[in-house]
Amino acid sequence: MSNDKQYEPPKVWTWDAESGGKFANINRPIAGPTHDKALPVGQHPFQLYSLATPNGVKATIMFEELLELGFRDAEYDAWLIRINEGDQFSSGFVAANPNSKIPALMDHSTNPPTRVFESASILLYLAEKFGVLPTAHAERTEAMNWLFWQMGSAPYLGGGFGHFYAYAPEKFEYPINRFAMEVKRQLDVLNRHLAEHEYMAGSQYSIADIAIYPWYG
């Protein structure tokens, strides 16, 4: 593949133009809030701030599974964070998650309320709070293995393959091939594991399955 106008990276990168295609309006190289707005708070102890993305639905699945198991204390209020409109950069959301990414959870059953951010942290927090982690040493460790495998691997799907294939303003063969290859490799990892195991941690459904399903299912 030839390119007469080959890009030469600068020695020091500076932000001088919007970048990111469809998401250019919310991409920026600095953190912190862009506007003042408090997060809404409902009547239940758990307040979930999210959106139906692969990461965003993990906490919702977890709450619904807990409720199905009969944990009435797992009642929650869910609030829509419109990331395309910059809701994640409000002062209230940044206080709940300084990284400005969904989902974010506030647990008002503690005093003061406990903030929990990063989807895997939310799953682990709730699993420990309600006692639904595998108790056997081997299965608990295997659940953690696959939970953090998903967190480390999934950016290749969304930030890598998904971005360059679907959202980048220009299509380039090299990054699409590179990330498509990695996505296929990850799916092969899952195929080989699930060929010999009912669930990711063995015989018991766990937060590892909840984390993996929205991305690969």
C-alpha positions as CSV (number, residue, x, y, z in Angstrom):
1,M,0.0,0.0,0.0
2,S,1.6,3.3,-1.1
3,N,0.9,6.7,0.2
4,D,2.4,9.8,-1.4
5,K,1.5,11.9,1.6
6,Q,2.9,9.8,4.4
7,Y,2.2,11.1,7.8
8,E,5.2,12.2,9.9
9,P,4.4,12.3,13.6
10,P,5.6,15.5,15.3
11,K,8.3,15.3,18.0
12,V,5.8,17.0,20.4
13,W,2.1,16.5,19.8
14,T,-0.2,19.5,20.3
15,W,-4.0,19.7,20.1
16,D,-4.6,22.1,17.2
17,A,-7.7,20.6,15.6
18,E,-10.7,18.4,16.4
19,S,-10.1,14.7,15.8
20,G,-12.1,11.5,16.1
21,G,-14.6,11.6,13.3
22,K,-18.1,11.1,14.7
23,F,-16.8,11.7,18.3
24,A,-14.6,14.7,17.5
25,N,-16.9,17.0,19.5
26,I,-16.2,15.1,22.8
27,N,-12.5,14.2,22.3
28,R,-10.0,16.4,24.1
29,P,-6.6,15.9,25.7
30,I,-7.5,17.4,29.1
31,A,-9.6,16.1,32.0
32,G,-12.0,17.9,34.3
33,P,-15.5,19.3,33.9
34,T,-16.7,21.6,31.1
35,H,-19.8,22.8,32.9
36,D,-21.6,22.8,36.2
37,K,-24.4,20.4,36.6
38,A,-25.3,18.1,39.6
39,L,-26.2,14.5,39.0
40,P,-29.8,13.5,39.7
41,V,-30.5,11.3,42.7
42,G,-33.5,9.0,43.0
43,Q,-35.0,7.1,45.9
44,H,-32.9,4.0,46.0
45,P,-29.5,3.5,47.6
46,F,-27.7,2.8,44.3
47,Q,-27.6,5.5,41.7
48,L,-26.3,4.3,38.3
49,Y,-25.2,6.8,35.6
50,S,-24.7,5.1,32.3
51,L,-25.6,4.4,28.7
52,A,-26.3,1.2,26.8
53,T,-22.8,0.7,25.5
54,P,-20.9,-2.6,26.0
55,N,-19.3,-1.2,29.1
56,G,-22.4,0.7,30.2
57,V,-24.7,-2.3,30.3
58,K,-22.5,-4.4,32.6
59,A,-23.7,-2.8,35.8
60,T,-27.3,-3.0,34.6
61,I,-27.0,-6.7,34.0
62,M,-25.4,-7.1,37.4
63,F,-28.2,-5.3,39.2
64,E,-30.9,-7.2,37.4
65,E,-29.2,-10.5,38.2
66,L,-29.0,-9.5,41.9
67,L,-32.7,-8.6,41.9
68,E,-33.5,-11.9,40.2
69,L,-31.6,-13.7,43.0
70,G,-33.9,-12.0,45.5
71,F,-31.5,-9.2,46.8
72,R,-34.1,-6.4,47.3
73,D,-31.3,-4.1,48.6
74,A,-30.0,-4.1,45.1
75,E,-32.8,-1.8,43.9
76,Y,-31.3,1.1,41.9
77,D,-32.1,4.2,39.9
78,A,-30.6,4.4,36.4
79,W,-29.8,7.7,34.8
80,L,-29.0,8.3,31.2
81,I,-25.6,9.9,30.4
82,R,-25.6,11.2,26.9
83,I,-22.0,10.9,26.0
84,N,-22.5,12.3,22.5
85,E,-23.7,15.5,24.2
86,G,-21.0,15.7,26.8
87,D,-23.0,14.8,29.9
88,Q,-19.9,12.9,31.2
89,F,-18.1,16.2,31.5
90,S,-20.5,17.8,34.0
91,S,-19.2,18.7,37.4
92,G,-21.4,16.1,39.0
93,F,-20.3,13.3,36.8
94,V,-16.6,14.2,37.0
95,A,-17.0,14.0,40.8
96,A,-18.4,10.5,40.4
97,N,-15.7,9.5,37.9
98,P,-12.7,11.8,37.3
99,N,-12.0,9.9,34.1
100,S,-15.4,11.0,32.6
101,K,-16.3,7.5,31.3
102,I,-19.5,5.5,31.8
103,P,-20.6,3.8,33.9
104,A,-20.4,5.5,37.3
105,L,-22.1,4.3,40.4
106,M,-22.9,6.1,43.7
107,D,-23.7,3.9,46.7
108,H,-25.8,6.0,49.1
109,S,-26.1,3.1,51.6
110,T,-22.8,4.3,53.0
111,N,-22.0,7.5,54.8
112,P,-20.6,9.4,53.0
113,P,-21.8,7.9,49.7
114,T,-19.2,5.7,48.0
115,R,-18.3,6.4,44.4
116,V,-17.4,3.4,42.2
117,F,-16.1,3.8,38.6
118,E,-14.7,1.6,35.9
119,S,-17.1,-1.2,34.9
120,A,-15.0,-4.0,36.4
121,S,-14.7,-2.2,39.7
122,I,-18.5,-1.8,39.8
123,L,-19.0,-5.5,39.1
124,L,-16.5,-6.5,41.8
125,Y,-17.9,-4.0,44.3
126,L,-21.4,-5.3,43.9
127,A,-20.3,-9.0,43.9
128,E,-18.5,-8.5,47.2
129,K,-21.2,-6.4,48.7
130,F,-23.9,-9.1,48.0
131,G,-21.6,-12.1,48.4
132,V,-22.0,-13.6,45.0
133,L,-18.4,-14.1,44.0
134,P,-17.3,-17.8,43.6
135,T,-16.0,-18.9,47.0
136,A,-13.7,-21.7,45.9
137,H,-10.2,-20.4,45.5
138,A,-9.6,-21.7,42.0
139,E,-12.9,-20.5,40.6
140,R,-12.6,-17.1,42.3
141,T,-9.2,-16.6,40.8
142,E,-10.3,-17.8,37.4
143,A,-13.2,-15.3,37.5
144,M,-10.7,-12.5,38.3
145,N,-8.4,-13.7,35.5
146,W,-11.1,-13.4,32.9
147,L,-12.6,-10.2,34.3
148,F,-9.3,-8.4,33.9
149,W,-8.6,-10.1,30.6
150,Q,-11.8,-8.5,29.3
151,M,-10.8,-5.1,30.6
152,G,-7.4,-5.3,29.0
153,S,-8.5,-6.8,25.7
154,A,-11.8,-5.0,24.9
155,P,-10.2,-1.6,24.0
156,Y,-8.9,-3.3,20.9
157,L,-12.5,-3.9,19.9
158,G,-14.0,-0.5,20.5
159,G,-11.1,1.9,20.5
160,G,-9.2,0.0,17.9
161,F,-11.2,-2.1,15.4
162,G,-14.6,-0.3,16.0
163,H,-13.1,3.1,15.6
164,F,-11.0,2.6,12.5
165,Y,-13.6,0.4,10.8
166,A,-16.7,2.3,11.5
167,Y,-16.1,5.8,12.9
168,A,-12.7,7.1,11.6
169,P,-13.2,9.9,9.0
170,E,-10.8,8.1,6.7
171,K,-10.3,4.4,6.1
172,F,-6.8,3.0,6.3
173,E,-5.9,-0.6,5.5
174,Y,-3.1,-1.0,8.1
175,P,-5.0,-0.2,11.3
176,I,-8.1,-2.0,10.2
177,N,-6.1,-5.2,9.4
178,R,-4.1,-4.9,12.6
179,F,-7.1,-4.5,14.9
180,A,-9.3,-7.0,13.0
181,M,-6.5,-9.6,13.4
182,E,-6.4,-9.0,17.2
183,V,-10.2,-9.2,17.5
184,K,-10.3,-12.5,15.7
185,R,-7.5,-13.8,18.0
186,Q,-9.5,-12.7,21.1
187,L,-12.6,-14.6,19.8
188,D,-10.4,-17.6,19.2
189,V,-9.2,-17.4,22.9
190,L,-12.9,-17.4,24.0
191,N,-13.8,-20.2,21.6
192,R,-11.1,-22.5,22.9
193,H,-11.9,-21.8,26.5
194,L,-15.7,-22.2,26.2
195,A,-15.2,-25.4,24.3
196,E,-14.1,-27.0,27.6
197,H,-16.0,-24.9,30.2
198,E,-19.6,-24.0,30.8
199,Y,-18.8,-20.5,32.1
200,M,-15.7,-18.4,32.1
201,A,-14.8,-19.4,35.7
202,G,-15.7,-23.0,35.2
203,S,-19.1,-24.4,36.3
204,Q,-20.4,-21.2,38.0
205,Y,-21.8,-18.1,36.3
206,S,-19.9,-15.0,37.5
207,I,-19.1,-11.4,36.9
208,A,-16.5,-12.5,34.4
209,D,-19.4,-13.7,32.1
210,I,-21.3,-10.5,32.7
211,A,-18.2,-8.4,31.7
212,I,-17.4,-10.5,28.6
213,Y,-20.9,-10.9,27.1
214,P,-21.7,-7.3,26.1
215,W,-18.4,-7.1,24.2
216,Y,-18.2,-10.5,22.5
217,G,-21.7,-11.9,22.7
